[in-house]
Amino acid sequence: MNEILGTALSRPIVTNAIRIALVVGSVLNVINRGEALLSWSGISWHHVALNFVVPYCVASYSAAKNQLNNRRN
């Protein structure tokens, strides 16, 4: 677990995961919260944040797992 966490927190993976989270999170927010965001009413900020956090976690975990698998092979 420490190995995957250390790998996931490496600079290249963090940078790439942030980029992915910004793109995917923005698209998800437009799809899921578009009306509320445009009208600035009834915005559920924790849902907005989760639309960025979840893609970040998925991207960083999958990149770290892939990098560790490549090292072992």
Secondary structure, 3 states (H helix, E strand, C coil): CHHHHHHHCCHHHHHHHHHHHHHHHHHHHHHHHHHHHHHCCCCCHHHHHHHHHHHHHHHHHHHHHHHHHHHHC
